[in-house]
Amino acid sequence: MRWYCRYALSYRDLEEMMAERHLTVDHTTIYRWVQHYAPELERRVQWCKPLHTSTWYVDETYVKVRGERPNAF
């Protein structure tokens, strides 16, 4: 199920991969696993996703040049 959620694989691709590993799993069974476990997996990995916001902040800073602060604009 993790492979399906992480990579662009079809259920039939996963069925073939399992067959290569000597596991007999039908693609509809994989579909059912994804439908059942994907929401729980999403909930558990939510904490490690980075928070992206569209706002950013700039702090106002003054730098002394030759011992003097420049005039504010």
C-alpha positions in Angstrom: 0.0 0.0 0.0 2.9 2.4 0.7 4.2 1.9 -2.8 0.9 2.9 -4.3 0.6 6.0 -2.2 4.3 7.0 -2.7 4.9 6.2 -6.3 2.8 6.4 -9.5 1.9 2.7 -9.7 -1.3 1.1 -10.7 -2.9 -1.7 -8.6 -2.0 -4.2 -11.4 1.7 -3.0 -11.2 1.6 -3.8 -7.5 0.0 -7.1 -8.2 2.9 -8.0 -10.5 5.5 -6.8 -8.0 4.0 -9.0 -5.3 4.0 -12.0 -7.7 7.7 -11.4 -8.2 8.1 -11.8 -4.5 6.0 -15.0 -4.5 3.0 -13.4 -2.9 -0.4 -13.9 -4.5 -2.5 -10.7 -4.0 -5.2 -9.6 -6.3 -5.3 -5.9 -7.4 -8.8 -5.5 -5.9 -7.4 -6.5 -2.5 -4.7 -3.9 -2.8 -7.4 -1.4 -3.7 -9.4 -2.3 -0.6 -6.2 -2.0 1.6 -5.6 1.5 0.2 -9.2 2.6 0.8 -9.1 1.3 4.4 -5.6 2.3 5.5 -4.7 5.4 3.5 -6.7 7.8 5.8 -4.9 6.4 8.9 -1.6 6.7 7.2 -2.3 10.3 6.2 -3.2 11.1 9.8 -0.1 9.6 11.2 2.3 11.4 8.8 0.6 14.7 9.1 3.0 15.8 11.9 6.1 15.5 9.7 4.8 17.5 6.8 6.3 21.0 6.5 4.0 23.8 7.1 3.9 26.1 4.1 2.4 29.5 4.4 2.1 32.3 2.0 3.2 35.0 4.5 6.7 35.9 5.4 8.1 38.6 7.7 11.1 41.0 7.4 12.6 42.4 10.5 13.7 46.0 10.4 17.4 46.3 10.9 19.8 49.3 11.1 23.4 49.0 10.3 26.0 51.5 11.4 28.3 52.8 8.7 31.4 54.4 9.9 30.0 54.6 13.4 26.7 56.3 12.3 23.2 55.1 11.7 21.8 56.0 8.3 18.8 58.2 8.1 15.4 56.5 8.0 13.5 56.7 4.7 
